[in-house]
Amino acid sequence: MQEKILQDNTDVMIKTLAKLVEIRSEKADPEPGKPFGPGPYEALEAFIEEAARLGFRTGRSDGYAAWLEFGPEDKDMVGAVCHLDVVPAQGWEDAYQFEVQDNRLIGRGSMDDKGPAVAVLYAMKELMDEVESGQRPNPASRIRLILGADEESGSQCMAHYVKHEEIPLAAFTADADFPVIHGEKGLLTFTLHYAGPAAEAKAGALANVEAGTRSNVIPGEAVFSIYNEQLDLEKKEILGKMGHASMPQLAENAIQKGLVQCFEKNPGDPFLAEFMDIIGADYSGEKLGIAGADDLSGPLTSNLGIIHYEAQNGQGKGEFVINVRYPVTWAFDSIKEKLERKLKGSHFSLESIYYTEPLYVPEEDSLVSILMDAYKRVTGRSEKPLVIGGGTYARSIPNTLAFGPCFPEDENLCHQKGEYITMETLCQAKAIYKEALWDLAQSYGNKE
């Protein structure tokens, strides 16, 4: 079984993934018909063209999303949801040069989420071929793969899809971990504005910081402008370790690292002193006054993802974009009250608040059970369903849960330099998705 899994369609999956990885599908300024810029649109088009070549029915949704499907056109639909946009490849020059090293398929999007999308595509291709050859009966539901182009920046793609297109009876998003994700922490992004005193221009004083790309990316590098002895500005690069905002314990935030170093050299800078009190080097939310945990999902995490700060003539102005993942049993209003309480009397103010409520589905739910059964049947493993800090399309499209492709033992470099998926994980995920899609089609189709 394992040998067969590694042989079926491996070469064509790798070729398809290589083509997709080499498309720089980072979000950019919108263009006519391309709401998220040319890169995400090109990725959608490349994928749909490949799907049409393979024999699927395809559709497009105004540059926001696209889909491919097979099965009886008069039946309702189940399926999977993946995204083709990627986070910026900050500091990774070769991110869009697909590379195979030993067992690793390397490039931005290989794990998040182009590789999993390819795994679903070829799982569906194998099912379709087996139906057409008579090895399987017609599925009881249509089976569709929905593709989005804005998951990393707010999932406006799925908001458009849900408004204008067909909703599946049940689906999974191949954009997280195995086994099944039945809970996702609440997501909260906000901006802290600073307007207050700062250090005068003198040797060693901080003048400017511009760093970070997205709130959900832990910045791996930051450039600080510091006054030298001649009161000229010199740039100092601070290196950390890039990572996903949901897993700060695996990364090192270069912005926070640099500001802490500046404070240690200039403890009299009133901005830095207040920064250390409000944010500091903390990622637990303790400094912000919102730390805590619950039994279902664990502790709150916080990430300072973007900073714009400038000091002139003893006055500082800055914006600090922070991404928080909060426990599934918590309410947003309580967190907001604690933040406001902490900031009261400071030179920081709370602005631009966006949040998404937590997602939680009991383990006994039929969708959880069907996906778990497919996972166990293919792998022979018996892990329990998970609750994660990441946010997926499961929040954006009804009747959906996150499901793979990362196994518990896999190194997960999503949002980091050197992102990769192994051939074994890609092929194993394809085999699991094949079983899961068929089971969903038969189970939900027969409920009609």
VEXDREN-2710 file (C-alpha; in Angstrom, 1 decimal):
% VEXDREN-2710
k/r/px/py/pz
1/MET/0.0/0.0/0.0
2/GLN/2.7/2.5/1.0
3/GLU/4.8/1.7/-2.2
4/LYS/1.7/2.2/-4.3
5/ILE/0.9/5.5/-2.6
6/LEU/4.4/6.8/-3.5
7/GLN/4.2/5.7/-7.1
8/ASP/0.7/6.9/-8.2
9/ASN/1.0/10.3/-10.1
10/THR/4.1/11.3/-8.2
11/ASP/6.0/12.7/-11.2
12/VAL/3.0/14.7/-12.6
13/MET/2.2/16.1/-9.1
14/ILE/5.8/17.3/-8.8
15/LYS/5.7/19.0/-12.2
16/THR/2.4/20.7/-11.5
17/LEU/3.7/21.9/-8.1
18/ALA/6.9/23.2/-9.7
19/LYS/4.8/25.3/-12.1
20/LEU/2.7/26.7/-9.4
21/VAL/5.6/27.5/-7.0
22/GLU/7.3/29.5/-9.7
23/ILE/4.4/31.9/-9.9
24/ARG/5.0/34.8/-7.4
25/SER/1.4/34.8/-6.1
26/GLU/1.9/37.4/-3.3
27/LYS/-1.0/39.9/-2.9
28/ALA/-0.4/43.2/-4.8
29/ASP/-2.4/46.2/-5.9
30/PRO/-5.6/45.3/-7.7
31/GLU/-6.0/45.4/-11.4
32/PRO/-9.1/45.1/-13.6
33/GLY/-10.3/41.5/-13.2
34/LYS/-7.5/40.8/-10.8
35/PRO/-8.7/41.9/-7.3
36/PHE/-5.5/40.7/-5.5
37/GLY/-3.0/41.6/-8.2
38/PRO/-1.5/39.7/-11.1
39/GLY/0.3/37.0/-9.1
40/PRO/-2.7/35.3/-7.4
41/TYR/-4.7/35.6/-10.6
42/GLU/-2.0/33.9/-12.6
43/ALA/-1.9/31.1/-10.1
44/LEU/-5.6/30.6/-10.3
45/GLU/-5.5/30.6/-14.1
46/ALA/-2.6/28.1/-14.2
47/PHE/-4.4/25.7/-11.9
48/ILE/-7.7/25.9/-13.7
49/GLU/-6.1/25.4/-17.1
50/GLU/-4.3/22.3/-15.8
51/ALA/-7.6/21.0/-14.3
52/ALA/-9.4/21.5/-17.6
53/ARG/-6.6/19.6/-19.4
54/LEU/-7.1/16.7/-17.0
55/GLY/-10.8/16.6/-17.9
56/PHE/-12.6/18.4/-15.0
57/ARG/-15.4/20.9/-15.4
58/THR/-14.1/24.2/-14.3
59/GLY/-15.5/27.6/-13.3
60/ARG/-14.2/31.1/-12.3
61/SER/-15.5/33.6/-9.9
62/ASP/-14.4/37.1/-11.0
63/GLY/-10.7/36.6/-10.2
64/TYR/-11.5/36.0/-6.6
65/ALA/-11.7/32.3/-6.7
66/ALA/-12.1/29.3/-9.1
67/TRP/-13.3/25.7/-9.0
68/LEU/-13.1/22.4/-10.7
69/GLU/-15.3/19.3/-10.3
70/PHE/-16.6/16.0/-11.5
71/GLY/-19.6/13.8/-10.8
72/PRO/-23.3/13.9/-11.5
73/GLU/-24.3/17.5/-12.4
74/ASP/-27.8/17.0/-11.0
75/LYS/-26.4/16.2/-7.5
76/ASP/-25.4/18.4/-4.6
77/MET/-21.7/18.9/-3.9
78/VAL/-19.0/18.1/-1.4
79/GLY/-15.4/18.9/-1.7
80/ALA/-12.2/20.6/-0.6
81/VAL/-11.0/24.2/-0.3
82/CYS/-7.4/25.4/-0.9
83/HIS/-5.6/28.6/-1.6
84/LEU/-2.9/29.6/-4.1
85/ASP/-1.8/33.0/-2.6
86/VAL/1.3/33.0/-0.5
87/VAL/2.9/35.3/2.1
88/PRO/5.8/37.5/1.0
89/ALA/9.2/35.7/0.8
90/GLN/11.0/38.2/2.9
91/GLY/14.8/37.6/2.7
92/TRP/14.5/34.4/0.7
93/GLU/15.9/35.1/-2.7
94/ASP/15.2/31.6/-4.2
95/ALA/11.7/31.3/-2.9
96/TYR/10.2/31.0/-6.4
97/GLN/12.8/28.8/-7.8
98/PHE/11.4/25.3/-7.2
99/GLU/14.0/22.8/-6.1
100/VAL/14.0/19.1/-5.2
101/GLN/16.6/18.1/-2.6
102/ASP/16.6/14.5/-1.5
103/ASN/13.0/14.0/-0.4
104/ARG/12.1/17.7/-0.2
105/LEU/10.1/19.8/-2.6
106/ILE/11.2/23.3/-1.8
107/GLY/9.7/26.7/-2.6
108/ARG/7.2/29.3/-1.3
109/GLY/3.8/27.7/-1.2
110/SER/5.0/24.1/-1.3
111/MET/3.3/23.3/2.0
112/ASP/1.1/26.4/2.3
113/ASP/-0.9/25.8/0.2
114/LYS/0.0/24.9/-3.4
115/GLY/1.3/21.5/-2.5
116/PRO/-1.9/20.4/-0.7
117/ALA/-4.0/21.8/-3.6
118/VAL/-2.0/19.6/-6.0
119/ALA/-2.6/16.6/-3.8
120/VAL/-6.3/17.2/-3.8
121/LEU/-6.3/17.7/-7.6
122/TYR/-4.7/14.4/-8.3
123/ALA/-6.8/12.6/-5.6
124/MET/-9.8/13.8/-7.6
125/LYS/-8.2/12.8/-10.9
126/GLU/-7.7/9.2/-9.6
127/LEU/-11.3/9.1/-8.4
128/MET/-12.6/10.4/-11.7
129/ASP/-10.5/7.9/-13.7
130/GLU/-11.8/5.1/-11.6
131/VAL/-15.4/6.1/-12.0
132/GLU/-14.9/6.5/-15.8
133/SER/-13.3/3.0/-16.0
134/GLY/-16.0/1.4/-14.0
135/GLN/-13.9/0.6/-11.0
136/ARG/-16.2/2.8/-8.9
137/PRO/-19.9/3.7/-9.3
138/ASN/-20.9/7.3/-9.9
139/PRO/-20.4/9.3/-6.7
140/ALA/-23.6/10.2/-4.8
141/SER/-22.5/13.8/-4.8
142/ARG/-20.5/16.0/-7.1
143/ILE/-16.9/16.5/-5.9
144/ARG/-15.4/20.0/-6.2
145/LEU/-12.1/21.6/-5.3
146/ILE/-12.6/25.3/-4.6
147/LEU/-9.5/27.6/-5.0
148/GLY/-9.0/31.0/-3.4
149/ALA/-6.5/33.8/-3.9
150/ASP/-6.6/35.8/-0.7
151/GLU/-6.4/33.4/2.3
152/GLU/-3.2/35.0/3.7
153/SER/-4.7/38.5/3.8
154/GLY/-8.2/38.2/5.1
155/SER/-9.9/35.6/2.8
156/GLN/-12.0/38.1/0.8
157/CYS/-11.8/35.5/-1.9
158/MET/-14.0/33.2/0.1
159/ALA/-16.4/36.0/1.1
160/HIS/-16.9/36.5/-2.6
161/TYR/-17.3/32.8/-3.3
162/VAL/-19.8/32.3/-0.5
163/LYS/-21.9/35.2/-1.7
164/HIS/-21.9/34.2/-5.4
165/GLU/-21.2/30.5/-5.7
166/GLU/-22.5/27.1/-4.5
167/ILE/-21.7/26.1/-0.9
168/PRO/-20.7/22.4/-0.3
169/LEU/-22.7/20.1/1.9
170/ALA/-19.4/19.2/3.6
171/ALA/-15.8/20.0/2.9
172/PHE/-12.3/20.1/4.2
173/THR/-9.5/22.7/3.7
174/ALA/-6.1/21.1/3.1
175/ASP/-4.2/23.9/4.9
176/ALA/-3.3/22.8/8.4
177/ASP/-2.4/19.6/10.2
178/PHE/-3.4/15.9/10.3
179/PRO/-5.5/14.4/11.7
180/VAL/-8.6/16.6/11.8
181/ILE/-8.7/20.2/13.1
182/HIS/-12.0/20.5/15.0
183/GLY/-11.1/23.9/16.6
184/GLU/-9.3/27.1/15.7
185/LYS/-8.5/29.9/18.1
186/GLY/-10.1/33.3/17.7
187/LEU/-8.2/35.7/15.5
188/LEU/-7.7/39.3/16.5
189/THR/-5.6/41.9/14.6
190/PHE/-5.3/45.5/15.8
191/THR/-3.0/48.5/15.4
192/LEU/-1.5/50.4/18.3
193/HIS/-0.8/54.0/17.5
194/TYR/1.9/55.8/19.5
195/ALA/2.1/59.5/19.8
196/GLY/4.3/60.8/22.6
197/PRO/7.8/61.7/23.7
198/ALA/10.9/60.1/22.3
199/ALA/14.6/60.5/22.7
200/GLU/16.3/63.6/21.3
201/ALA/18.8/63.2/18.5
202/LYS/22.0/61.9/20.1
203/ALA/24.5/59.1/19.6
204/GLY/22.8/55.7/19.9
205/ALA/19.3/57.1/19.9
206/LEU/16.6/55.4/17.8
207/ALA/15.3/57.5/14.9
208/ASN/13.3/55.1/12.7
209/VAL/12.1/51.6/12.2
210/GLU/10.2/50.2/9.2
211/ALA/9.8/46.4/9.3
212/GLY/7.4/43.5/8.8
213/THR/5.2/42.4/5.9
214/ARG/2.0/40.9/7.4
215/SER/0.5/40.7/10.8
216/ASN/0.3/36.9/10.6
217/VAL/4.1/36.6/9.8
218/ILE/6.7/36.8/12.5
219/PRO/9.3/39.1/11.0
220/GLY/12.8/37.5/10.6
221/GLU/14.6/40.7/9.9
222/ALA/14.2/44.4/10.7
223/VAL/16.2/47.5/9.9
224/PHE/16.7/50.2/12.5
225/SER/18.0/53.8/11.9
226/ILE/20.3/54.9/14.8
227/TYR/22.2/58.2/15.3
228/ASN/26.0/57.8/15.3
229/GLU/28.5/60.0/17.1
230/GLN/28.3/62.6/14.3
231/LEU/24.5/62.5/14.5
232/ASP/24.2/61.0/11.1
233/LEU/21.8/58.1/10.7
234/GLU/23.2/54.6/10.3
235/LYS/21.2/51.5/9.5
236/LYS/21.4/48.5/11.7
237/GLU/20.0/45.2/10.6
238/ILE/18.5/42.9/13.2
239/LEU/18.0/39.2/12.3
240/GLY/15.6/36.9/14.0
241/LYS/13.8/33.8/12.8
242/MET/10.8/34.2/10.5
243/GLY/7.7/32.1/11.4
244/HIS/3.9/31.8/11.5
245/ALA/2.1/34.0/14.0
246/SER/0.3/31.0/15.5
247/MET/3.6/29.4/16.6
248/PRO/5.8/32.2/18.1
249/GLN/7.7/29.7/20.3
250/LEU/9.3/28.4/17.1
251/ALA/10.5/31.8/15.8
252/GLU/12.3/34.9/16.9
253/ASN/10.7/38.3/16.3
254/ALA/13.3/40.7/14.8
255/ILE/11.3/43.8/15.6
256/GLN/11.0/43.0/19.3
257/LYS/14.6/41.8/19.5
258/GLY/15.8/45.1/18.0
259/LEU/13.6/47.3/20.2
260/VAL/14.7/45.4/23.3
261/GLN/18.4/45.9/22.3
262/CYS/17.7/49.7/21.8
263/PHE/16.1/50.0/25.2
264/GLU/19.0/48.2/26.9
265/LYS/21.4/50.9/25.4
266/ASN/19.0/53.8/25.9
267/PRO/16.8/53.1/28.9
268/GLY/16.0/56.9/29.1
269/ASP/14.2/56.9/25.8
270/PRO/10.5/57.5/26.9
271/PHE/9.1/55.7/23.8
272/LEU/11.2/52.6/24.4
273/ALA/10.4/52.5/28.1
274/GLU/6.7/52.7/27.3
275/PHE/7.1/50.0/24.6
276/MET/8.7/47.7/27.1
277/ASP/5.8/48.2/29.4
278/ILE/3.1/47.6/26.8
279/ILE/4.7/45.0/24.4
280/GLY/8.3/44.2/25.2
281/ALA/9.7/40.9/24.1
282/ASP/6.5/39.0/25.1
283/TYR/4.4/36.8/22.8
284/SER/2.0/35.5/25.5
285/GLY/0.0/38.7/25.8
286/GLU/1.1/39.2/29.4
287/LYS/2.4/42.8/28.8
288/LEU/-0.8/43.7/26.9
289/GLY/-2.8/42.4/29.9
290/ILE/-4.6/39.7/27.9
291/ALA/-2.6/36.5/28.7
292/GLY/-4.4/33.3/29.5
293/ALA/-5.5/29.9/28.3
294/ASP/-8.3/27.3/28.3
295/ASP/-8.3/23.6/28.4
296/LEU/-9.5/23.1/24.9
297/SER/-7.1/25.2/22.9
298/GLY/-4.2/26.3/25.2
299/PRO/-2.7/29.7/25.6
300/LEU/-3.2/33.0/23.8
301/THR/-0.4/34.1/21.6
302/SER/0.6/37.5/20.2
303/ASN/2.7/38.7/17.3
304/LEU/4.0/42.2/16.5
305/GLY/4.1/41.7/12.8
306/ILE/4.5/45.2/11.4
307/ILE/6.0/48.5/12.7
308/HIS/6.3/52.0/11.3
309/TYR/8.0/54.3/13.8
310/GLU/9.8/57.7/13.5
311/ALA/11.2/60.1/16.1
312/GLN/11.9/63.7/15.4
313/ASN/12.6/66.6/17.8
314/GLY/11.9/64.6/20.9
315/GLN/8.5/63.3/19.6
316/GLY/7.7/59.9/18.4
317/LYS/4.9/58.6/16.1
318/GLY/4.4/55.0/15.3
319/GLU/2.0/52.2/14.2
320/PHE/2.3/48.6/15.6
321/VAL/0.2/45.9/13.9
322/ILE/-0.4/43.0/16.3
323/ASN/-2.0/39.6/15.6
324/VAL/-3.5/37.7/18.5
325/ARG/-4.7/34.1/18.6
326/TYR/-7.1/33.6/21.5
327/PRO/-8.6/30.5/23.2
328/VAL/-11.8/29.0/21.7
329/THR/-13.9/29.6/24.8
330/TRP/-13.0/33.3/25.1
331/ALA/-15.1/36.3/23.9
332/PHE/-13.6/39.2/22.0
333/ASP/-15.3/41.9/24.1
334/SER/-13.5/40.7/27.2
335/ILE/-10.1/40.9/25.4
336/LYS/-10.9/44.4/24.1
337/GLU/-11.8/45.6/27.6
338/LYS/-8.5/44.3/29.0
339/LEU/-6.5/46.0/26.2
340/GLU/-8.2/49.3/26.8
341/ARG/-7.6/49.0/30.5
342/LYS/-3.9/48.4/29.9
343/LEU/-3.5/51.3/27.5
344/LYS/-5.4/53.8/29.6
345/GLY/-3.1/56.7/30.5
346/SER/-0.4/55.6/28.0
347/HIS/0.7/57.2/24.8
348/PHE/-0.6/54.2/22.9
349/SER/-4.1/54.0/21.5
350/LEU/-6.1/51.1/20.1
351/GLU/-7.2/51.4/16.4
352/SER/-8.2/49.3/13.4
353/ILE/-9.6/46.3/15.1
354/TYR/-10.5/43.1/13.1
355/TYR/-11.5/39.8/14.7
356/THR/-12.9/36.4/13.7
357/GLU/-14.6/34.4/16.4
358/PRO/-13.1/31.0/17.3
359/LEU/-14.3/27.8/15.5
360/TYR/-15.1/24.7/17.5
361/VAL/-16.9/21.5/16.4
362/PRO/-17.3/18.6/18.8
363/GLU/-15.4/15.4/18.1
364/GLU/-18.6/13.5/17.7
365/ASP/-19.7/15.6/14.7
366/SER/-20.2/13.5/11.5
367/LEU/-17.8/15.5/9.5
368/VAL/-15.0/15.0/12.1
369/SER/-15.8/11.3/12.2
370/ILE/-15.7/10.8/8.4
371/LEU/-12.4/12.6/8.0
372/MET/-10.8/10.8/11.0
373/ASP/-11.9/7.4/9.5
374/ALA/-10.3/8.2/6.2
375/TYR/-7.1/9.3/8.0
376/LYS/-6.9/6.1/10.1
377/ARG/-7.7/3.8/7.2
378/VAL/-4.9/5.1/5.1
379/THR/-2.2/5.6/7.7
380/GLY/-3.1/3.1/10.4
381/ARG/-2.6/5.9/13.0
382/SER/-4.9/6.9/15.8
383/GLU/-4.1/10.5/16.9
384/LYS/-6.9/12.6/18.3
385/PRO/-8.5/15.6/16.6
386/LEU/-6.7/18.9/17.2
387/VAL/-7.3/22.5/18.1
388/ILE/-4.9/25.0/16.5
389/GLY/-3.9/28.6/16.7
390/GLY/-3.9/29.0/12.9
391/GLY/-6.8/30.4/10.9
392/THR/-8.1/28.6/7.8
393/TYR/-10.9/28.7/5.3
394/ALA/-12.9/26.6/7.8
395/ARG/-14.0/30.0/9.3
396/SER/-14.9/31.4/5.9
397/ILE/-16.9/28.7/4.2
398/PRO/-19.7/26.8/6.0
399/ASN/-19.6/23.1/6.7
400/THR/-15.8/22.9/6.5
401/LEU/-12.9/21.7/8.7
402/ALA/-9.2/21.9/8.3
403/PHE/-7.6/18.5/7.4
404/GLY/-3.8/18.1/6.8
405/PRO/-1.4/18.0/5.1
406/CYS/1.2/18.4/7.8
407/PHE/1.8/15.2/9.9
408/PRO/2.7/15.5/13.6
409/GLU/6.3/14.5/12.9
410/ASP/6.8/16.9/9.9
411/GLU/8.9/20.0/10.2
412/ASN/6.5/22.9/9.4
413/LEU/8.2/25.9/7.7
414/CYS/5.1/27.7/6.6
415/HIS/5.7/31.4/6.3
416/GLN/9.4/30.8/6.8
417/LYS/12.5/30.6/4.6
418/GLY/13.2/27.1/3.2
419/GLU/9.5/26.1/3.1
420/TYR/9.1/22.6/1.8
421/ILE/6.9/19.5/1.6
422/THR/8.3/16.0/1.4
423/MET/7.4/13.7/-1.4
424/GLU/6.1/11.2/1.1
425/THR/3.8/13.8/2.8
426/LEU/2.5/15.0/-0.6
427/CYS/1.7/11.5/-1.7
428/GLN/0.3/10.3/1.6
429/ALA/-1.9/13.4/1.8
430/LYS/-3.2/12.6/-1.7
431/ALA/-4.1/9.1/-0.7
432/ILE/-6.0/10.4/2.5
433/TYR/-7.8/13.1/0.5
434/LYS/-8.9/10.5/-2.1
435/GLU/-10.5/8.4/0.6
436/ALA/-12.0/11.4/2.4
437/LEU/-13.6/12.9/-0.7
438/TRP/-15.2/9.7/-1.7
439/ASP/-16.5/9.1/1.8
440/LEU/-17.9/12.6/2.0
441/ALA/-19.6/12.2/-1.4
442/GLN/-21.2/8.9/-0.5
443/SER/-22.2/9.9/3.0
444/TYR/-23.7/13.3/2.3
445/GLY/-25.1/12.4/-1.1
446/ASN/-27.1/9.5/0.4
447/LYS/-28.6/11.8/3.1
448/GLU/-30.6/13.7/0.5
END
